[in-house]
């Protein structure tokens, strides 16, 4: 793979399959390889051959069901797995199928059915690893962190190299505020997976958050040796070099991305990194020239137009930004991109101080696309910039209107909670944050704000305990706001 010899890698894995006997791991590895490098159709075709040839095909049929679900054929996949379960007697293979179906139910929002399936599996086999990992995930969401850690240790006793279990253990340590153990788990996941991209990215991001940039670089390079064309890894490596102000190596990453000519995402990432590099080197004019060339070549689209405007504004050039955007608007004939350009125009109006014009433009966009969260957010921000007595009331009314169209938007709910707090309605703000926390307890920002409000405005023991449980994850953070919240709660707890 490091020599870009995909055919050779496939031949090698097929050789492992031929000599594996009854061990199915090589066959699973072949299917995963084909899915990643040949596409899902090739992987499904291979699975069908394995199912036809196998004396015990349930494991391959389970893998096929999971793959069909992942590529969007959800109803067919779930019906197939349910039929396999109904036609099987209790066994290891049947329990594996039940866990697969539980994951599908969880992904479609039916958590109750998912939990029922996991409970049934664990009633038959208390050490079923995948079921324990799912159960631990729900425990973490419900802040039962110590129970989750014990459950995951049980899973890892059975399967010490189980990557999902290790990843979940890292999440449990993060929720518990133990960032040192979280880092150890992320390192273990990365090395155990052979520096797989997802695990390596997660560990590199952790290292970057601890300002261990050279260690992050090492992890990303190790992962890239196996997948040299992985755009996400290259992006992370380029951003790491930007943080290190290592301009020559940023240029090396850009050159690598440029060589991936058949990947539009790689080309766009190369352009974005190049523009950022020029800006960091205080060569803003060159950055603008680069972006304009990209646009003239017919690539870059709305993101490139926005970047040109930002570059002008970074130079304090409001009038040139206006001239440029007016020109783009006059030349635009694409209805799909017109909405994005109108949004950019409204944002520039706000910078120019034309708040009324900006609001009218945002409203015209929302008449066509009422589900556009970013436009609602910009409209609220523009109203608040007027900074008069009625601004906050109008902003709340707009947020209520927005939430009718996007009722589960965490960002809009967060904005509404912030306004409630500013206006003195602390109980109202707490209620909103509690709703957000119930919907998604993994957000550290929501946890911080909720715990802070509770302990600042309530004194009863139950509220303090509630805040402490919510805020445990903050104790290992380097962010001042999080340290402040956790320190205050520790003080209130004595």
C-alpha positions as a printed NumPy array, in Angstrom:
array([[  0.   ,   0.   ,   0.   ],
       [  2.803,   2.472,   0.81 ],
       [  4.03 ,   1.973,  -2.774],
       [  0.509,   2.571,  -4.152],
       [  0.377,  -1.054,  -5.32 ],
       [ -3.278,  -1.833,  -4.602],
       [ -3.308,  -4.852,  -6.935],
       [ -0.323,  -6.324,  -5.114],
       [ -1.971,  -5.76 ,  -1.74 ],
       [ -5.159,  -7.486,  -2.91 ],
       [ -3.161, -10.459,  -4.28 ],
       [ -1.35 , -10.756,  -0.951],
       [ -4.586, -10.758,   1.076],
       [ -6.156, -13.32 ,  -1.263],
       [ -3.114, -15.475,  -0.625],
       [ -3.803, -15.254,   3.102],
       [ -7.398, -16.338,   2.46 ],
       [ -6.212, -19.395,   0.499],
       [ -4.037, -20.563,   3.416],
       [ -6.355, -19.554,   6.305],
       [ -8.339, -22.786,   6.505],
       [-11.342, -22.364,   8.797],
       [-10.097, -19.022,  10.181],
       [-12.438, -16.422,   8.671],
       [-10.44 , -13.339,   9.712],
       [ -8.527, -13.21 ,   6.421],
       [-11.814, -13.318,   4.503],
       [-13.203, -10.452,   6.588],
       [-10.002,  -8.495,   5.942],
       [-10.379,  -9.098,   2.196],
       [-13.957,  -7.795,   2.209],
       [-12.946,  -4.695,   4.167],
       [-10.045,  -4.102,   1.778],
       [-12.302,  -4.407,  -1.27 ],
       [-14.878,  -2.062,   0.222],
       [-12.271,   0.602,   0.91 ],
       [-10.276,   0.388,  -2.316],
       [-12.63 ,  -1.218,  -4.872],
       [-15.993,   0.025,  -3.622],
       [-19.021,  -1.566,  -1.885],
       [-20.224,  -3.365,  -5.03 ],
       [-16.989,  -5.342,  -5.289],
       [-17.118,  -6.147,  -1.558],
       [-20.758,  -7.309,  -1.763],
       [-19.967,  -9.485,  -4.792],
       [-17.126, -11.121,  -2.86 ],
       [-19.404, -11.657,   0.145],
       [-22.017, -13.371,  -2.011],
       [-19.343, -15.815,  -3.198],
       [-18.221, -16.456,   0.385],
       [-21.824, -17.04 ,   1.511],
       [-22.406, -19.53 ,  -1.328],
       [-19.214, -21.452,  -0.504],
       [-19.422, -21.445,   3.313],
       [-20.799, -24.315,   5.379],
       [-21.594, -21.806,   8.17 ],
       [-22.435, -18.566,   6.305],
       [-24.062, -16.587,   9.152],
       [-20.982, -14.458,   9.859],
       [-20.714, -13.455,   6.194],
       [-24.46 , -12.801,   5.976],
       [-24.195, -10.569,   9.041],
       [-21.351,  -8.631,   7.411],
       [-23.42 ,  -8.259,   4.231],
       [-26.411,  -6.937,   6.198],
       [-24.231,  -4.376,   7.966],
       [-22.723,  -3.251,   4.657],
       [-26.114,  -2.888,   2.964],
       [-27.245,  -0.795,   5.932],
       [-24.161,   1.422,   5.702],
       [-24.665,   2.156,   1.996],
       [-28.272,   3.225,   2.546],
       [-30.311,   0.064,   1.924],
       [-31.558,   0.137,   5.494],
       [-34.95 ,  -1.537,   5.266],
       [-33.588,  -4.411,   3.176],
       [-30.65 ,  -4.853,   5.551],
       [-32.753,  -4.889,   8.716],
       [-35.328,  -7.253,   7.234],
       [-32.551,  -9.618,   6.18 ],
       [-30.899,  -9.661,   9.605],
       [-34.263, -10.132,  11.355],
       [-34.992, -13.149,   9.106],
       [-31.587, -14.661,   9.905],
       [-32.232, -14.248,  13.651],
       [-35.701, -15.797,  13.38 ],
       [-34.276, -18.789,  11.526],
       [-31.437, -19.477,  13.985],
       [-31.206, -21.242,  17.331],
       [-29.411, -19.5  ,  20.241],
       [-25.688, -19.471,  19.438],
       [-22.68 , -17.183,  19.224],
       [-23.537, -16.382,  15.599],
       [-27.161, -15.558,  16.455],
       [-26.078, -13.249,  19.278],
       [-23.723, -11.483,  16.871],
       [-26.673, -10.946,  14.531],
       [-28.771,  -9.543,  17.399],
       [-26.025,  -7.026,  18.238],
       [-25.803,  -6.016,  14.57 ],
       [-29.567,  -5.445,  14.53 ],
       [-29.288,  -3.475,  17.79 ],
       [-26.763,  -1.14 ,  16.142],
       [-29.154,  -0.667,  13.229],
       [-32.037,   0.215,  15.548],
       [-29.82 ,   2.67 ,  17.409],
       [-28.781,   4.316,  14.145],
       [-32.425,   4.738,  13.137],
       [-33.346,   6.281,  16.504],
       [-35.082,   3.266,  18.079],
       [-32.915,   3.078,  21.199],
       [-35.522,   1.134,  23.196],
       [-35.46 ,  -1.75 ,  20.705],
       [-31.658,  -1.627,  20.584],
       [-31.422,  -1.892,  24.377],
       [-33.92 ,  -4.763,  24.427],
       [-31.793,  -6.726,  21.956],
       [-28.595,  -6.065,  23.927],
       [-30.293,  -7.134,  27.168],
       [-31.408, -10.371,  25.492],
       [-27.865, -11.062,  24.276],
       [-26.283, -10.413,  27.686],
       [-28.926, -12.59 ,  29.386],
       [-27.542, -15.496,  27.319],
       [-23.858, -14.484,  27.41 ],
       [-22.689, -11.907,  29.962],
       [-19.303, -11.571,  28.223],
       [-20.463, -10.811,  24.655],
       [-18.005,  -8.041,  23.774],
       [-19.973,  -6.031,  21.207],
       [-23.06 ,  -5.998,  23.425],
       [-20.969,  -4.81 ,  26.375],
       [-19.537,  -1.978,  24.254],
       [-23.024,  -0.823,  23.257],
       [-24.193,  -1.027,  26.864],
       [-21.175,   0.996,  28.024],
       [-21.984,   3.689,  25.454],
       [-25.462,   4.121,  26.916],
       [-23.996,   4.203,  30.436],
       [-21.66 ,   7.034,  29.408],
       [-24.571,   8.999,  27.932],
       [-26.386,   8.608,  31.265],
       [-23.261,   9.689,  33.243],
       [-22.814,   6.228,  34.786],
       [-19.122,   6.503,  34.018],
       [-17.677,   4.147,  36.64 ],
       [-20.118,   1.396,  35.609],
       [-19.173,   1.992,  31.969],
       [-15.464,   1.629,  32.746],
       [-16.06 ,  -1.651,  34.603],
       [-18.204,  -2.928,  31.732],
       [-15.507,  -2.078,  29.193],
       [-12.823,  -3.731,  31.286],
       [-14.957,  -6.875,  31.238],
       [-15.164,  -6.6  ,  27.437],
       [-11.415,  -6.076,  27.094],
       [-10.726,  -9.07 ,  29.343],
       [-12.409, -11.164,  26.641],
       [-10.922,  -9.288,  23.674],
       [ -7.894,  -7.13 ,  24.633],
       [ -7.412,  -5.819,  21.08 ],
       [-11.034,  -4.872,  20.394],
       [-10.756,  -1.4  ,  18.839],
       [-14.372,  -0.245,  19.484],
       [-14.02 ,  -1.235,  23.152],
       [-10.751,   0.69 ,  23.482],
       [-12.273,   3.738,  21.775],
       [-15.269,   3.591,  24.095],
       [-12.942,   3.322,  27.098],
       [-11.252,   6.544,  25.933],
       [-14.683,   8.193,  25.775],
       [-15.453,   6.978,  29.312],
       [-12.192,   8.386,  30.668],
       [-12.914,  11.675,  28.874],
       [-16.355,  11.887,  30.519],
       [-14.718,  11.119,  33.865],
       [-12.238,  13.964,  33.363],
       [ -9.206,  11.664,  33.377],
       [ -7.368,  12.921,  30.302],
       [ -4.16 ,  11.017,  31.058],
       [ -5.958,   7.656,  30.906],
       [ -7.952,   8.91 ,  27.923],
       [ -4.666,   9.563,  26.115],
       [ -3.357,   6.101,  26.991],
       [ -6.525,   4.517,  25.577],
       [ -6.317,   6.563,  22.372],
       [ -2.658,   5.575,  21.971],
       [ -3.589,   1.924,  22.475],
       [ -6.38 ,   2.173,  19.884],
       [ -4.037,   3.785,  17.375],
       [ -1.218,   1.256,  17.775],
       [ -3.497,  -1.791,  18.052],
       [ -5.287,  -0.804,  14.828],
       [ -1.95 ,  -0.545,  13.029],
       [ -2.333,   3.252,  12.91 ],
       [ -5.655,   3.084,  11.076],
       [ -6.81 ,   6.522,   9.853],
       [ -9.778,   7.04 ,  12.179],
       [ -7.93 ,   5.994,  15.325],
       [ -4.794,   7.899,  14.313],
       [ -6.76 ,  11.085,  13.624],
       [ -8.479,  10.831,  16.99 ],
       [ -5.19 ,  10.352,  18.841],
       [ -3.445,  13.094,  16.841],
       [ -6.237,  15.55 ,  17.697],
       [ -5.814,  14.659,  21.366],
       [ -2.059,  15.275,  21.137],
       [ -2.651,  18.609,  19.39 ],
       [ -5.011,  19.637,  22.195],
       [ -2.139,  18.946,  24.609],
       [  0.237,  20.964,  22.373],
       [  2.296,  17.844,  21.601],
       [  2.552,  18.757,  17.948],
       [  5.621,  16.71 ,  17.021],
       [  4.039,  13.594,  18.546],
       [  0.885,  14.283,  16.517],
       [  3.033,  14.634,  13.407],
       [  4.622,  11.238,  14.089],
       [  1.241,   9.515,  14.483],
       [ -0.141,  11.025,  11.263],
       [  2.964,  10.108,   9.255],
       [  2.819,   6.5  ,  10.514],
       [ -0.811,   6.291,   9.394],
       [ -0.024,   7.86 ,   6.021],
       [  2.59 ,   5.175,   5.32 ],
       [ -0.254,   2.681,   4.968],
       [ -2.65 ,   5.114,   3.256],
       [ -0.563,   7.77 ,   1.52 ],
       [ -3.522,   9.254,  -0.325],
       [ -5.847,   9.677,   2.665],
       [ -7.064,  13.296,   2.394],
       [ -8.232,  13.558,   6.021],
       [ -4.799,  12.5  ,   7.28 ],
       [ -3.043,  14.903,   4.907],
       [ -5.331,  17.736,   5.994],
       [ -4.566,  17.052,   9.664],
       [ -0.841,  16.872,   8.926],
       [ -0.945,  20.158,   7.018],
       [ -2.823,  21.863,   9.848],
       [ -0.287,  20.49 ,  12.335],
       [  2.563,  22.031,  10.34 ],
       [  0.65 ,  25.327,  10.241],
       [  0.501,  25.263,  14.054],
       [  4.247,  24.595,  14.077],
       [  4.818,  27.445,  11.583],
       [  6.749,  24.884,   9.53 ],
       [  6.045,  26.44 ,   6.128],
       [  8.251,  24.122,   3.972],
       [  6.455,  21.026,   5.278],
       [  3.05 ,  22.635,   4.713],
       [  4.143,  23.112,   1.101],
       [  5.13 ,  19.416,   0.941],
       [  1.625,  18.415,   2.082],
       [  0.091,  20.779,  -0.499],
       [  2.238,  19.191,  -3.222],
       [  1.092,  15.707,  -2.135],
       [ -2.557,  16.789,  -2.282],
       [ -2.009,  18.336,  -5.712],
       [ -0.74 ,  14.994,  -7.013],
       [ -4.123,  13.411,  -6.199],
       [ -5.543,  14.918,  -9.383],
       [ -8.596,  12.653,  -9.581],
       [ -9.843,  13.629,  -6.104],
       [-11.748,  16.97 ,  -6.07 ],
       [-11.643,  17.013,  -2.262],
       [ -7.842,  16.793,  -2.345],
       [ -7.59 ,  19.687,  -4.815],
       [ -9.903,  21.853,  -2.708],
       [ -7.926,  21.013,   0.419],
       [ -4.657,  21.899,  -1.337],
       [ -6.114,  25.278,  -2.32 ],
       [ -7.409,  25.964,   1.199],
       [ -4.059,  25.062,   2.771],
       [ -2.181,  27.199,   0.235],
       [ -4.42 ,  30.195,   0.909],
       [ -4.058,  29.772,   4.677],
       [ -0.292,  29.411,   4.333],
       [  0.005,  32.641,   2.334],
       [ -2.163,  34.473,   4.869],
       [ -0.077,  33.181,   7.79 ],
       [  3.03 ,  34.364,   5.972],
       [  1.33 ,  37.784,   5.659],
       [  1.14 ,  37.416,   1.892],
       [ -2.571,  38.202,   1.693],
       [ -2.425,  39.691,  -1.814],
       [ -0.916,  36.468,  -3.135],
       [ -3.643,  34.52 ,  -1.323],
       [ -6.335,  36.571,  -3.065],
       [ -4.602,  36.076,  -6.428],
       [ -4.431,  32.316,  -5.855],
       [ -8.127,  32.073,  -4.975],
       [ -9.149,  34.141,  -7.987],
       [ -7.176,  31.826, -10.256],
       [ -8.941,  28.84 ,  -8.7  ],
       [-12.32 ,  30.456,  -9.364],
       [-11.385,  31.294, -12.969],
       [-10.449,  27.628, -13.467],
       [-14.009,  26.712, -12.551],
       [-13.309,  25.146,  -9.175],
       [-13.487,  26.363,  -5.607],
       [-17.06 ,  27.623,  -5.83 ],
       [-18.712,  29.457,  -2.981],
       [-15.965,  28.612,  -0.47 ],
       [-13.374,  30.329,  -2.664],
       [-15.559,  33.437,  -3.101],
       [-15.974,  33.608,   0.682],
       [-12.23 ,  33.183,   1.196],
       [-11.51 ,  36.115,  -1.168],
       [-13.908,  38.294,   0.81 ],
       [-12.348,  37.249,   4.126],
       [ -8.877,  37.961,   2.779],
       [ -9.895,  41.492,   1.773],
       [-11.47 ,  42.08 ,   5.188],
       [ -8.362,  40.724,   6.934],
       [ -6.479,  43.488,   5.136],
       [ -9.041,  46.042,   6.282],
       [-10.234,  46.392,   2.671],
       [-14.018,  46.65 ,   3.063],
       [-14.569,  48.575,  -0.178],
       [-12.562,  46.135,  -2.367],
       [-14.519,  43.279,  -0.766],
       [-17.749,  45.05 ,  -1.777],
       [-16.533,  45.673,  -5.352],
       [-15.509,  42.037,  -5.696],
       [-18.77 ,  40.62 ,  -4.358],
       [-20.918,  42.974,  -6.479],
       [-19.02 ,  41.767,  -9.546],
       [-19.558,  38.124,  -8.613],
       [-23.278,  38.744,  -8.006],
       [-23.684,  40.466, -11.373],
       [-21.973,  37.587, -13.196],
       [-23.729,  34.768, -11.361],
       [-26.336,  32.788, -13.303],
       [-26.441,  29.618, -11.203],
       [-29.565,  29.489,  -9.02 ],
       [-27.962,  26.963,  -6.665],
       [-24.975,  29.184,  -5.892],
       [-27.061,  32.393,  -5.819],
       [-28.366,  31.618,  -2.321],
       [-24.843,  31.239,  -0.987],
       [-23.736,  34.482,  -2.629],
       [-26.748,  36.315,  -1.201],
       [-25.733,  35.036,   2.226],
       [-22.193,  36.37 ,   1.719],
       [-23.671,  39.672,   0.549],
       [-25.805,  39.958,   3.683],
       [-22.81 ,  39.198,   5.901],
       [-20.828,  41.946,   4.162],
       [-23.747,  44.366,   4.583],
       [-23.572,  43.742,   8.327],
       [-19.831,  44.482,   8.309],
       [-20.616,  47.722,   6.457],
       [-23.173,  48.645,   9.118],
       [-26.267,  48.129,   6.941],
       [-28.056,  45.936,   9.473],
       [-31.515,  46.487,   8.013],
       [-30.384,  45.484,   4.52 ],
       [-28.64 ,  42.399,   5.916],
       [-31.755,  41.33 ,   7.803],
       [-33.955,  41.76 ,   4.748],
       [-31.579,  39.621,   2.675],
       [-31.462,  36.891,   5.327],
       [-35.271,  36.904,   5.436],
       [-35.502,  36.525,   1.662],
       [-33.215,  33.489,   1.861],
       [-35.257,  31.94 ,   4.689],
       [-38.469,  32.254,   2.683],
       [-36.958,  29.743,   0.245],
       [-34.913,  27.642,   2.725],
       [-36.45 ,  27.868,   6.237],
       [-34.302,  24.917,   7.406],
       [-31.022,  26.837,   6.829],
       [-29.667,  27.031,  10.379],
       [-26.661,  29.17 ,   9.487],
       [-28.956,  31.883,   8.092],
       [-31.104,  31.95 ,  11.236],
       [-27.925,  32.264,  13.322],
       [-26.655,  35.125,  11.178],
       [-30.027,  36.892,  11.367],
       [-30.032,  36.683,  15.171],
       [-26.424,  37.907,  15.361],
       [-27.243,  40.868,  13.108],
       [-30.261,  41.846,  15.218],
       [-28.142,  41.729,  18.372],
       [-25.506,  43.962,  16.766],
       [-28.033,  46.801,  16.742],
       [-27.638,  46.77 ,  20.54 ],
       [-30.877,  48.564,  21.433],
       [-33.46 ,  47.751,  24.107],
       [-35.648,  45.716,  21.775],
       [-32.824,  43.707,  20.178],
       [-32.796,  40.821,  22.674],
       [-36.588,  40.443,  22.619],
       [-36.574,  40.39 ,  18.811],
       [-33.708,  37.879,  18.822],
       [-35.68 ,  35.528,  21.107],
       [-38.721,  35.788,  18.822],
       [-36.55 ,  34.95 ,  15.804],
       [-35.05 ,  31.953,  17.631],
       [-38.542,  30.669,  18.511],
       [-39.488,  31.004,  14.856],
       [-36.304,  29.206,  13.816],
       [-36.875,  26.343,  16.269],
       [-40.288,  25.69 ,  14.742],
       [-38.442,  24.883,  11.509],
       [-35.41 ,  23.191,  13.12 ],
       [-36.653,  21.985,  16.528],
       [-33.588,  19.889,  17.433],
       [-30.915,  22.442,  16.534],
       [-28.462,  22.444,  19.437],
       [-26.878,  25.701,  18.254],
       [-30.184,  27.575,  18.18 ],
       [-31.131,  26.176,  21.598],
       [-27.729,  27.25 ,  22.956],
       [-28.293,  30.786,  21.617],
       [-31.734,  30.901,  23.225],
       [-30.337,  29.708,  26.565],
       [-27.605,  32.359,  26.423],
       [-30.199,  35.09 ,  25.809],
       [-32.369,  33.787,  28.659],
       [-29.381,  33.946,  30.986],
       [-28.507,  37.492,  29.842],
       [-32.051,  38.648,  30.51 ],
       [-32.001,  37.182,  34.047],
       [-34.198,  34.132,  33.338],
       [-31.7  ,  31.67 ,  34.819],
       [-34.264,  28.893,  35.455],
       [-35.351,  29.172,  31.823],
       [-31.725,  28.908,  30.676],
       [-31.131,  25.881,  32.911],
       [-34.253,  24.185,  31.511],
       [-33.006,  24.663,  27.949],
       [-29.535,  23.351,  28.779],
       [-31.076,  20.338,  30.552],
       [-33.074,  19.573,  27.403],
       [-29.907,  19.866,  25.295],
       [-27.961,  17.687,  27.729],
       [-30.649,  15.017,  27.622],
       [-30.512,  15.018,  23.803],
       [-26.702,  14.937,  23.664],
       [-24.754,  14.519,  26.878],
       [-21.398,  14.353,  25.059],
       [-21.119,  18.129,  24.489],
       [-18.538,  19.598,  26.888],
       [-19.776,  23.145,  26.212],
       [-23.342,  22.255,  27.206],
       [-22.056,  20.386,  30.259],
       [-19.937,  23.367,  31.295],
       [-22.721,  25.921,  30.888],
       [-25.331,  23.773,  32.615],
       [-23.105,  22.883,  35.573],
       [-21.957,  26.487,  35.942],
       [-25.507,  27.872,  36.003],
       [-26.72 ,  25.239,  38.456],
       [-23.948,  25.847,  40.991],
       [-24.015,  29.616,  40.616],
       [-27.748,  29.973,  41.181],
       [-28.755,  26.944,  43.29 ],
       [-27.542,  25.763,  46.677],
       [-29.4  ,  22.536,  47.504],
       [-27.403,  19.332,  47.828],
       [-29.2  ,  17.546,  44.966],
       [-28.353,  20.361,  42.526],
       [-24.702,  20.388,  43.6  ],
       [-24.438,  16.628,  43.107],
       [-26.114,  16.923,  39.71 ],
       [-23.644,  19.628,  38.652],
       [-20.687,  17.611,  39.939],
       [-21.658,  14.541,  37.914],
       [-22.138,  16.652,  34.783],
       [-18.863,  18.551,  35.244],
       [-16.496,  15.668,  36.089],
       [-15.196,  15.636,  32.52 ],
       [-13.959,  19.233,  32.884],
       [-11.373,  18.548,  35.575],
       [ -8.669,  17.491,  33.136],
       [ -9.297,  20.295,  30.659],
       [ -6.801,  23.053,  29.876],
       [ -9.558,  25.507,  28.88 ],
       [ -9.8  ,  28.346,  31.434],
       [-13.625,  28.472,  31.321],
       [-13.838,  24.74 ,  32.046],
       [-11.235,  24.957,  34.823],
       [-13.203,  27.831,  36.348],
       [-16.438,  25.837,  36.373],
       [-14.881,  22.704,  37.843],
       [-12.926,  24.705,  40.455],
       [-16.082,  26.533,  41.542],
       [-18.004,  23.26 ,  41.863],
       [-15.169,  21.665,  43.843],
       [-15.244,  24.69 ,  46.16 ],
       [-19.034,  24.47 ,  46.55 ],
       [-18.728,  20.735,  47.292],
       [-16.219,  21.488,  50.057]])
